[in-house]
Amino acid sequence: MEWSRSPVKPMAKLGWIPDRPDLAGRAEHVMRDLINRAGGLDVAIASLYRKNDHVRANAKMNPFALGARCWQILARATENRPKADYEPGTVTLDFLRKVARLSWSEDGPRLAKEFLAKHGIPLVIEKHLPKTYLDGVVLRLGDGRPVIGLILRYDRINNSWFCLLHELAHAGRHMDNDSGEAFADDFTLRKLDRRREDPRKAQADEWADESLIPRIDWEASAVRDRPTTMAVMNLANALQVHPAIVAGKVRYGRRNYRLLSQFVGTGEVRRQFGMARAIRADAAAKDRIIAEIKSLFFRFARQGN
């Protein structure tokens, strides 16, 4: 392996490894140590294995950065392995729906992490590593349990929940059935021709969509044709999901990412996991507006119950 091509400087910038002047010269030592922390060479190799070339991955992706990204997630999951064992067959569509309902809480991302841990599934939240072009991955630890990795490249509430449910769908539909060892996703590529894509990606999308907003509810909802603020809140309240999820479906379906932007909640997931960046005054003002909208939603939800 060409260890010198490993992204050790960006890794140090993210705090994965100590920064030091001779870092480039120690690339092999750094990467071998990361592989050992990830579970060893066999686990590390399996995390990069693909049975099908038509994966949802960006052509500009740097394979050395991809390896580092996957191994860091595996290392963190290994070091913080849930006490509960994982039972194959746990992750079903009904299981995904239970996870989706957690989004209704203001502490939804943290609750999801705890819920998954109780079922033996580690959830690792990471910042974006340059040249990986990833939003989420699902990998496998040495003991066979799935590991979900969420990369906060676009830290928006709707993106994060869709990504989480999509990767869980891969775990339940594909990894438990030995039809895949690892999956990596760049969701900006969902717009491309599905005929060129691995069908397992569409299957994971199907479960994620259905668990968040069932088709029957979407087709009966007023928000599909009239995406007003109240229509978004009505459907979110009926389904007990975060309004950003409903707004996100509208925005994606119409390819209009200015629409309903007040619901998106940029930076919220990073904040919940203590990864927030410094906030400028204009960003803080925007956050206050978002907080007021969220407060209105949760008051509306309580009144409806």
C-alpha beads as a LAMMPS data file, in Angstrom:
LAMMPS data file: protein, C-alpha beads

305 atoms
304 bonds

1 atom types
1 bond types

-500.0 500.0 xlo xhi
-500.0 500.0 ylo yhi
-500.0 500.0 zlo zhi

Masses

1 110.0

Atoms # bond

1 1 1 0.000 0.000 0.000
2 1 1 1.225 3.518 -0.797
3 1 1 1.124 4.791 2.771
4 1 1 2.430 8.212 1.717
5 1 1 -0.926 8.896 0.005
6 1 1 -2.828 8.505 3.275
7 1 1 -4.586 11.730 4.405
8 1 1 -2.691 12.020 7.679
9 1 1 -2.725 15.835 7.793
10 1 1 -6.524 16.109 7.388
11 1 1 -6.853 13.308 9.963
12 1 1 -4.801 15.307 12.434
13 1 1 -6.865 18.413 11.710
14 1 1 -10.022 16.474 12.643
15 1 1 -8.385 15.338 15.882
16 1 1 -8.151 11.644 14.981
17 1 1 -4.394 11.571 15.563
18 1 1 -1.888 13.916 17.271
19 1 1 -0.441 16.586 14.991
20 1 1 3.347 16.671 14.755
21 1 1 5.978 18.037 12.333
22 1 1 7.076 14.606 11.030
23 1 1 3.530 13.355 10.419
24 1 1 3.951 12.671 6.688
25 1 1 7.013 10.506 7.355
26 1 1 5.081 8.456 9.908
27 1 1 2.101 7.754 7.632
28 1 1 2.621 3.985 7.604
29 1 1 2.880 3.803 11.394
30 1 1 -0.229 5.981 11.797
31 1 1 -2.332 3.964 9.352
32 1 1 -1.252 0.573 10.693
33 1 1 -2.185 1.719 14.168
34 1 1 -5.606 2.844 12.893
35 1 1 -6.149 -0.520 11.178
36 1 1 -5.317 -2.344 14.418
37 1 1 -7.758 -0.150 16.342
38 1 1 -10.400 -0.886 13.692
39 1 1 -10.188 -4.617 14.437
40 1 1 -7.245 -5.793 12.394
41 1 1 -6.403 -6.293 8.740
42 1 1 -9.245 -8.704 7.918
43 1 1 -11.908 -6.321 9.234
44 1 1 -10.230 -3.352 7.530
45 1 1 -10.110 -5.092 4.147
46 1 1 -13.743 -6.245 4.416
47 1 1 -14.855 -2.649 5.013
48 1 1 -13.647 -1.721 1.520
49 1 1 -14.995 -4.799 -0.283
50 1 1 -17.586 -4.353 -3.017
51 1 1 -19.519 -7.056 -4.863
52 1 1 -20.895 -4.585 -7.395
53 1 1 -19.190 -1.669 -9.112
54 1 1 -22.446 0.308 -9.295
55 1 1 -22.297 1.707 -5.774
56 1 1 -23.545 5.139 -4.755
57 1 1 -20.072 6.597 -4.528
58 1 1 -18.614 9.716 -6.125
59 1 1 -16.104 9.154 -8.937
60 1 1 -13.905 11.855 -7.362
61 1 1 -13.580 9.874 -4.127
62 1 1 -10.020 9.280 -2.978
63 1 1 -9.675 5.565 -2.058
64 1 1 -7.034 6.306 0.572
65 1 1 -9.336 8.833 2.236
66 1 1 -12.205 6.315 2.015
67 1 1 -10.097 3.709 3.795
68 1 1 -9.154 6.147 6.545
69 1 1 -12.804 7.200 6.954
70 1 1 -14.081 3.619 7.302
71 1 1 -11.288 2.545 9.635
72 1 1 -11.817 5.537 11.934
73 1 1 -15.513 4.650 12.241
74 1 1 -14.664 1.005 12.957
75 1 1 -12.045 2.046 15.514
76 1 1 -14.489 4.249 17.399
77 1 1 -17.171 1.559 17.288
78 1 1 -14.724 -1.068 18.559
79 1 1 -13.590 1.168 21.410
80 1 1 -17.197 1.986 22.365
81 1 1 -18.860 -1.319 21.573
82 1 1 -22.405 -1.586 23.021
83 1 1 -22.772 -4.034 25.887
84 1 1 -25.791 -5.663 24.235
85 1 1 -25.266 -8.351 21.619
86 1 1 -26.626 -7.889 18.126
87 1 1 -29.155 -10.448 16.914
88 1 1 -29.379 -10.852 13.110
89 1 1 -32.910 -10.182 11.974
90 1 1 -33.391 -7.331 14.469
91 1 1 -33.484 -4.614 11.816
92 1 1 -36.838 -4.815 10.050
93 1 1 -39.097 -2.186 8.511
94 1 1 -40.986 -2.015 11.809
95 1 1 -37.673 -1.476 13.641
96 1 1 -36.873 1.398 11.271
97 1 1 -40.258 2.950 11.959
98 1 1 -39.520 2.930 15.688
99 1 1 -36.235 4.717 15.026
100 1 1 -37.970 7.248 12.764
101 1 1 -40.478 8.124 15.513
102 1 1 -37.568 9.210 17.726
103 1 1 -37.078 12.199 15.420
104 1 1 -40.220 13.713 16.966
105 1 1 -38.223 14.489 20.094
106 1 1 -35.911 17.483 20.262
107 1 1 -33.254 15.030 21.487
108 1 1 -33.993 12.579 18.671
109 1 1 -30.434 11.932 17.419
110 1 1 -29.181 11.120 20.920
111 1 1 -32.206 8.914 21.589
112 1 1 -31.565 7.050 18.338
113 1 1 -27.973 6.377 19.365
114 1 1 -29.146 4.991 22.720
115 1 1 -31.923 2.909 21.110
116 1 1 -29.511 1.317 18.636
117 1 1 -26.955 0.616 21.366
118 1 1 -29.613 -1.301 23.320
119 1 1 -29.921 -3.559 20.271
120 1 1 -26.152 -3.968 19.912
121 1 1 -25.651 -1.525 17.022
122 1 1 -22.986 1.193 17.372
123 1 1 -23.804 4.576 15.836
124 1 1 -20.745 6.716 15.119
125 1 1 -21.127 10.409 14.230
126 1 1 -18.182 11.919 12.364
127 1 1 -17.178 15.142 10.668
128 1 1 -16.487 15.168 6.946
129 1 1 -13.028 14.064 5.785
130 1 1 -12.022 15.863 2.555
131 1 1 -12.138 13.844 -0.686
132 1 1 -14.480 11.170 0.680
133 1 1 -17.801 12.619 -0.612
134 1 1 -19.768 10.496 1.846
135 1 1 -22.917 10.988 3.881
136 1 1 -23.158 7.588 5.532
137 1 1 -21.714 4.086 5.723
138 1 1 -22.639 0.763 7.250
139 1 1 -19.731 -1.527 8.094
140 1 1 -19.223 -4.715 10.074
141 1 1 -17.185 -5.254 13.245
142 1 1 -15.117 -8.369 13.766
143 1 1 -17.919 -9.968 15.800
144 1 1 -20.349 -9.526 12.885
145 1 1 -22.477 -6.676 14.238
146 1 1 -23.277 -3.751 11.898
147 1 1 -21.837 -0.300 12.534
148 1 1 -23.658 2.788 11.292
149 1 1 -21.510 5.795 10.452
150 1 1 -23.113 9.198 9.848
151 1 1 -20.861 11.818 8.291
152 1 1 -22.140 15.331 8.875
153 1 1 -21.131 16.678 5.472
154 1 1 -24.499 18.439 5.193
155 1 1 -25.637 18.765 8.787
156 1 1 -29.375 19.055 8.182
157 1 1 -31.979 17.221 10.216
158 1 1 -33.803 15.672 7.269
159 1 1 -30.561 14.481 5.626
160 1 1 -29.310 12.929 8.843
161 1 1 -32.497 10.951 9.510
162 1 1 -32.798 9.703 5.938
163 1 1 -29.140 8.661 5.965
164 1 1 -29.517 6.823 9.285
165 1 1 -32.587 4.908 8.090
166 1 1 -30.990 4.114 4.717
167 1 1 -27.869 2.619 6.320
168 1 1 -29.982 0.653 8.807
169 1 1 -31.977 -0.703 5.863
170 1 1 -28.740 -1.975 4.315
171 1 1 -27.935 -3.711 7.605
172 1 1 -31.332 -5.400 7.797
173 1 1 -32.013 -6.175 4.142
174 1 1 -28.514 -6.950 2.913
175 1 1 -25.812 -7.463 5.523
176 1 1 -27.941 -9.803 7.663
177 1 1 -28.518 -11.865 4.508
178 1 1 -24.826 -11.908 3.546
179 1 1 -25.492 -9.899 0.382
180 1 1 -23.027 -7.173 1.278
181 1 1 -20.134 -6.558 3.674
182 1 1 -20.113 -2.763 3.554
183 1 1 -22.038 0.086 1.968
184 1 1 -21.006 3.706 1.455
185 1 1 -23.338 6.429 0.220
186 1 1 -23.142 9.857 -1.363
187 1 1 -26.775 10.969 -1.424
188 1 1 -26.132 13.755 -3.921
189 1 1 -26.061 10.923 -6.490
190 1 1 -29.681 9.857 -5.862
191 1 1 -30.722 12.021 -8.803
192 1 1 -28.784 9.906 -11.308
193 1 1 -30.215 7.214 -13.579
194 1 1 -31.339 4.373 -11.268
195 1 1 -30.774 1.836 -14.074
196 1 1 -27.019 2.257 -13.619
197 1 1 -27.154 1.785 -9.851
198 1 1 -26.838 -1.183 -7.542
199 1 1 -30.470 -2.280 -6.888
200 1 1 -29.651 -2.628 -3.193
201 1 1 -29.417 1.171 -2.993
202 1 1 -32.990 1.530 -4.266
203 1 1 -34.135 -1.141 -1.797
204 1 1 -32.557 0.743 1.106
205 1 1 -34.131 3.988 -0.140
206 1 1 -37.524 2.245 -0.208
207 1 1 -37.315 1.181 3.429
208 1 1 -35.995 4.579 4.534
209 1 1 -38.773 6.447 2.730
210 1 1 -41.499 4.112 3.980
211 1 1 -40.313 4.223 7.589
212 1 1 -40.186 8.015 7.672
213 1 1 -43.337 8.826 5.680
214 1 1 -45.446 5.838 4.560
215 1 1 -46.601 6.116 0.963
216 1 1 -50.290 5.870 1.892
217 1 1 -49.974 8.842 4.272
218 1 1 -47.989 10.896 1.789
219 1 1 -50.483 10.398 -1.013
220 1 1 -53.389 11.384 1.247
221 1 1 -51.670 14.475 2.614
222 1 1 -52.363 18.054 1.531
223 1 1 -48.653 18.893 1.739
224 1 1 -47.882 16.975 -1.446
225 1 1 -49.788 19.516 -3.565
226 1 1 -49.809 22.528 -1.225
227 1 1 -46.542 22.607 0.748
228 1 1 -47.483 25.264 3.289
229 1 1 -45.999 25.587 6.754
230 1 1 -49.222 24.358 8.367
231 1 1 -49.509 21.398 5.968
232 1 1 -45.967 20.337 6.875
233 1 1 -46.730 20.567 10.586
234 1 1 -50.040 18.704 10.237
235 1 1 -48.429 15.701 8.539
236 1 1 -45.432 15.716 10.899
237 1 1 -47.780 15.748 13.886
238 1 1 -49.924 12.928 12.473
239 1 1 -46.875 10.732 11.820
240 1 1 -44.939 11.859 14.914
241 1 1 -41.810 12.719 12.963
242 1 1 -39.766 15.902 12.898
243 1 1 -41.212 18.502 10.473
244 1 1 -37.807 18.711 8.755
245 1 1 -38.434 15.195 7.426
246 1 1 -41.681 16.236 5.760
247 1 1 -40.111 19.438 4.441
248 1 1 -37.139 17.472 3.141
249 1 1 -39.356 15.117 1.166
250 1 1 -41.136 18.074 -0.420
251 1 1 -37.858 19.801 -1.263
252 1 1 -36.318 16.663 -2.764
253 1 1 -39.429 15.781 -4.750
254 1 1 -39.689 19.272 -6.251
255 1 1 -35.902 19.760 -6.579
256 1 1 -36.457 23.119 -4.894
257 1 1 -34.040 23.484 -1.994
258 1 1 -35.105 27.022 -1.140
259 1 1 -38.604 25.841 -0.315
260 1 1 -39.435 25.352 3.408
261 1 1 -35.813 26.041 4.336
262 1 1 -36.940 27.273 7.771
263 1 1 -37.554 23.646 8.796
264 1 1 -34.225 22.139 7.781
265 1 1 -32.347 22.729 11.058
266 1 1 -28.796 23.186 9.785
267 1 1 -26.181 22.383 12.433
268 1 1 -28.625 20.791 14.865
269 1 1 -27.225 17.246 14.790
270 1 1 -23.653 18.470 15.204
271 1 1 -24.766 20.575 18.175
272 1 1 -26.417 17.620 19.901
273 1 1 -23.210 15.612 19.762
274 1 1 -20.966 18.447 20.934
275 1 1 -19.432 19.021 17.491
276 1 1 -20.784 22.538 16.814
277 1 1 -18.604 25.057 15.058
278 1 1 -18.235 28.647 16.212
279 1 1 -21.450 30.533 15.402
280 1 1 -21.341 33.926 13.724
281 1 1 -23.898 36.561 14.634
282 1 1 -25.927 36.064 11.439
283 1 1 -25.978 32.311 11.908
284 1 1 -27.056 32.765 15.524
285 1 1 -29.983 34.927 14.406
286 1 1 -31.037 32.262 11.931
287 1 1 -30.806 29.628 14.660
288 1 1 -33.101 31.676 16.889
289 1 1 -35.720 31.758 14.139
290 1 1 -35.432 28.003 13.672
291 1 1 -35.726 27.478 17.426
292 1 1 -38.924 29.535 17.496
293 1 1 -40.411 27.437 14.680
294 1 1 -39.444 24.219 16.481
295 1 1 -40.983 25.499 19.707
296 1 1 -44.193 26.290 17.838
297 1 1 -44.254 22.802 16.353
298 1 1 -43.816 21.019 19.669
299 1 1 -46.503 23.167 21.319
300 1 1 -48.803 22.343 18.405
301 1 1 -47.985 18.632 18.781
302 1 1 -48.795 18.617 22.496
303 1 1 -52.090 20.368 21.913
304 1 1 -53.004 17.733 19.340
305 1 1 -52.554 15.022 21.953

Bonds

1 1 1 2
2 1 2 3
3 1 3 4
4 1 4 5
5 1 5 6
6 1 6 7
7 1 7 8
8 1 8 9
9 1 9 10
10 1 10 11
11 1 11 12
12 1 12 13
13 1 13 14
14 1 14 15
15 1 15 16
16 1 16 17
17 1 17 18
18 1 18 19
19 1 19 20
20 1 20 21
21 1 21 22
22 1 22 23
23 1 23 24
24 1 24 25
25 1 25 26
26 1 26 27
27 1 27 28
28 1 28 29
29 1 29 30
30 1 30 31
31 1 31 32
32 1 32 33
33 1 33 34
34 1 34 35
35 1 35 36
36 1 36 37
37 1 37 38
38 1 38 39
39 1 39 40
40 1 40 41
41 1 41 42
42 1 42 43
43 1 43 44
44 1 44 45
45 1 45 46
46 1 46 47
47 1 47 48
48 1 48 49
49 1 49 50
50 1 50 51
51 1 51 52
52 1 52 53
53 1 53 54
54 1 54 55
55 1 55 56
56 1 56 57
57 1 57 58
58 1 58 59
59 1 59 60
60 1 60 61
61 1 61 62
62 1 62 63
63 1 63 64
64 1 64 65
65 1 65 66
66 1 66 67
67 1 67 68
68 1 68 69
69 1 69 70
70 1 70 71
71 1 71 72
72 1 72 73
73 1 73 74
74 1 74 75
75 1 75 76
76 1 76 77
77 1 77 78
78 1 78 79
79 1 79 80
80 1 80 81
81 1 81 82
82 1 82 83
83 1 83 84
84 1 84 85
85 1 85 86
86 1 86 87
87 1 87 88
88 1 88 89
89 1 89 90
90 1 90 91
91 1 91 92
92 1 92 93
93 1 93 94
94 1 94 95
95 1 95 96
96 1 96 97
97 1 97 98
98 1 98 99
99 1 99 100
100 1 100 101
101 1 101 102
102 1 102 103
103 1 103 104
104 1 104 105
105 1 105 106
106 1 106 107
107 1 107 108
108 1 108 109
109 1 109 110
110 1 110 111
111 1 111 112
112 1 112 113
113 1 113 114
114 1 114 115
115 1 115 116
116 1 116 117
117 1 117 118
118 1 118 119
119 1 119 120
120 1 120 121
121 1 121 122
122 1 122 123
123 1 123 124
124 1 124 125
125 1 125 126
126 1 126 127
127 1 127 128
128 1 128 129
129 1 129 130
130 1 130 131
131 1 131 132
132 1 132 133
133 1 133 134
134 1 134 135
135 1 135 136
136 1 136 137
137 1 137 138
138 1 138 139
139 1 139 140
140 1 140 141
141 1 141 142
142 1 142 143
143 1 143 144
144 1 144 145
145 1 145 146
146 1 146 147
147 1 147 148
148 1 148 149
149 1 149 150
150 1 150 151
151 1 151 152
152 1 152 153
153 1 153 154
154 1 154 155
155 1 155 156
156 1 156 157
157 1 157 158
158 1 158 159
159 1 159 160
160 1 160 161
161 1 161 162
162 1 162 163
163 1 163 164
164 1 164 165
165 1 165 166
166 1 166 167
167 1 167 168
168 1 168 169
169 1 169 170
170 1 170 171
171 1 171 172
172 1 172 173
173 1 173 174
174 1 174 175
175 1 175 176
176 1 176 177
177 1 177 178
178 1 178 179
179 1 179 180
180 1 180 181
181 1 181 182
182 1 182 183
183 1 183 184
184 1 184 185
185 1 185 186
186 1 186 187
187 1 187 188
188 1 188 189
189 1 189 190
190 1 190 191
191 1 191 192
192 1 192 193
193 1 193 194
194 1 194 195
195 1 195 196
196 1 196 197
197 1 197 198
198 1 198 199
199 1 199 200
200 1 200 201
201 1 201 202
202 1 202 203
203 1 203 204
204 1 204 205
205 1 205 206
206 1 206 207
207 1 207 208
208 1 208 209
209 1 209 210
210 1 210 211
211 1 211 212
212 1 212 213
213 1 213 214
214 1 214 215
215 1 215 216
216 1 216 217
217 1 217 218
218 1 218 219
219 1 219 220
220 1 220 221
221 1 221 222
222 1 222 223
223 1 223 224
224 1 224 225
225 1 225 226
226 1 226 227
227 1 227 228
228 1 228 229
229 1 229 230
230 1 230 231
231 1 231 232
232 1 232 233
233 1 233 234
234 1 234 235
235 1 235 236
236 1 236 237
237 1 237 238
238 1 238 239
239 1 239 240
240 1 240 241
241 1 241 242
242 1 242 243
243 1 243 244
244 1 244 245
245 1 245 246
246 1 246 247
247 1 247 248
248 1 248 249
249 1 249 250
250 1 250 251
251 1 251 252
252 1 252 253
253 1 253 254
254 1 254 255
255 1 255 256
256 1 256 257
257 1 257 258
258 1 258 259
259 1 259 260
260 1 260 261
261 1 261 262
262 1 262 263
263 1 263 264
264 1 264 265
265 1 265 266
266 1 266 267
267 1 267 268
268 1 268 269
269 1 269 270
270 1 270 271
271 1 271 272
272 1 272 273
273 1 273 274
274 1 274 275
275 1 275 276
276 1 276 277
277 1 277 278
278 1 278 279
279 1 279 280
280 1 280 281
281 1 281 282
282 1 282 283
283 1 283 284
284 1 284 285
285 1 285 286
286 1 286 287
287 1 287 288
288 1 288 289
289 1 289 290
290 1 290 291
291 1 291 292
292 1 292 293
293 1 293 294
294 1 294 295
295 1 295 296
296 1 296 297
297 1 297 298
298 1 298 299
299 1 299 300
300 1 300 301
301 1 301 302
302 1 302 303
303 1 303 304
304 1 304 305
